[in-house]
Amino acid sequence: MQRLLIKCVNCILLIIIFIGIPAITGAQFGALRVSSTPKAQMLTLWGLSLAAVVNTVAALGWAKNRKDRTLCWGWFLAFGGLLGIEYASVHGYVSFDWLKRMLLWLQKHF
């Protein structure tokens, strides 16, 4: 039961971070979308950091058995990896222009 709770809480955190934050930092007026990119990036970085810390605290203190701790550490690694990718993207260390070009090509041909 605790593993189900851990999975549900972490999935909700992912939804809030990657769907909720962009939704609340942007406004749409007809066909025009106005968004605050720096605010969205900052909130995303903080959300991923908070989720990683919560999973660490849960793994070190709250989780009683080995399977629960392993699950919390796995979620910590997932949020930590996403945090690293987001940080590198925000600071220009990695670029996803190749993904944008591929998706535009797919949209054009299909």
Backbone torsions as a table, in degrees:
resi	resn	phi	psi	omega
1	MET	NA	-37.5	179.5
2	GLN	-67.0	-35.8	179.3
3	ARG	-64.7	-38.6	177.1
4	LEU	-63.4	-42.1	177.8
5	LEU	-62.6	-43.5	179.0
6	ILE	-61.6	-45.3	179.7
7	LYS	-64.2	-43.5	-178.9
8	CYS	-64.9	-44.7	180.0
9	VAL	-62.3	-43.1	-179.1
10	ASN	-69.7	-36.5	176.0
11	CYS	-65.7	-39.3	176.6
12	ILE	-63.7	-41.0	176.8
13	LEU	-61.0	-42.9	177.5
14	LEU	-60.9	-42.8	179.3
15	ILE	-63.8	-44.0	179.5
16	ILE	-63.1	-43.9	-175.7
17	ILE	-69.4	-45.2	-172.3
18	PHE	-97.6	-11.5	175.4
19	ILE	-116.9	-45.1	-176.2
20	GLY	-68.9	-45.8	-177.9
21	ILE	-62.5	-48.2	176.5
22	PRO	-61.6	-31.8	-179.6
23	ALA	-69.6	-37.9	-177.1
24	ILE	-84.4	-19.3	179.9
25	THR	-93.0	-1.0	179.9
26	GLY	-124.0	150.8	176.5
27	ALA	-127.7	145.8	-179.5
28	GLN	-120.0	127.9	177.5
29	PHE	-119.5	96.7	-176.3
30	GLY	66.8	-120.9	179.1
31	ALA	-92.7	-4.4	-177.5
32	LEU	-95.0	126.2	178.3
33	ARG	-109.1	123.3	178.7
34	VAL	-113.2	125.6	-179.3
35	SER	-140.0	155.9	177.3
36	SER	-100.1	93.6	-176.8
37	THR	-61.8	-46.9	179.6
38	PRO	-60.8	-38.6	179.0
39	LYS	-66.6	-41.9	179.0
40	ALA	-63.6	-42.7	179.2
41	GLN	-64.1	-43.1	-180.0
42	MET	-63.4	-46.1	-180.0
43	LEU	-65.3	-36.2	177.6
44	THR	-65.9	-44.6	178.0
45	LEU	-61.5	-44.3	179.3
46	TRP	-66.2	-39.4	178.9
47	GLY	-64.1	-43.8	178.1
48	LEU	-65.4	-39.8	177.9
49	SER	-63.0	-46.1	179.9
50	LEU	-62.0	-41.9	179.0
51	ALA	-64.2	-39.3	178.0
52	ALA	-65.4	-41.3	179.2
53	VAL	-65.7	-42.7	179.5
54	VAL	-61.4	-41.4	178.6
55	ASN	-67.8	-35.2	176.7
56	THR	-65.1	-46.5	179.0
57	VAL	-61.8	-41.1	179.0
58	ALA	-64.8	-40.3	-179.3
59	ALA	-68.3	-36.4	-176.9
60	LEU	-83.2	-28.5	-173.4
61	GLY	-123.7	-45.9	-170.4
62	TRP	-82.0	-41.8	-176.0
63	ALA	-69.9	127.3	-175.0
64	LYS	-89.4	-44.7	-175.6
65	ASN	-103.8	171.2	-173.4
66	ARG	-64.5	-40.0	-178.3
67	LYS	-64.5	-40.4	178.3
68	ASP	-66.1	-42.5	178.1
69	ARG	-63.5	-41.4	178.5
70	THR	-62.8	-40.6	177.9
71	LEU	-64.3	-43.0	177.8
72	CYS	-63.4	-41.3	178.0
73	TRP	-65.9	-35.5	176.0
74	GLY	-63.0	-44.1	177.0
75	TRP	-66.1	-36.5	175.2
76	PHE	-59.4	-45.2	178.9
77	LEU	-64.2	-38.2	178.7
78	ALA	-64.7	-48.5	179.3
79	PHE	-67.1	-36.6	177.0
80	GLY	-64.8	-41.0	176.3
81	GLY	-63.5	-45.0	177.0
82	LEU	-62.7	-37.5	177.3
83	LEU	-63.5	-43.4	178.2
84	GLY	-62.7	-42.9	178.8
85	ILE	-65.9	-43.9	179.3
86	GLU	-63.3	-43.5	179.0
87	TYR	-61.7	-45.8	179.6
88	ALA	-64.8	-36.2	178.5
89	SER	-69.4	-42.9	-179.3
90	VAL	-63.6	-40.0	-176.9
91	HIS	-90.2	4.8	173.5
92	GLY	81.5	15.0	178.8
93	TYR	-76.6	-30.6	175.2
94	VAL	-128.5	153.5	-179.6
95	SER	-131.0	143.8	178.8
96	PHE	-111.4	31.0	177.3
97	ASP	-63.7	-33.5	178.8
98	TRP	-61.8	-37.1	179.2
99	LEU	-69.6	-41.2	178.3
100	LYS	-62.2	-45.2	179.1
101	ARG	-62.8	-41.1	180.0
102	MET	-64.5	-43.8	179.9
103	LEU	-67.2	-37.5	176.4
104	LEU	-66.0	-38.8	177.9
105	TRP	-64.1	-44.1	178.7
106	LEU	-63.1	-39.8	179.4
107	GLN	-64.7	-38.0	-178.3
108	LYS	-70.2	-37.2	-174.1
109	HIS	-93.8	-11.5	-179.7
110	PHE	-123.9	NA	NA
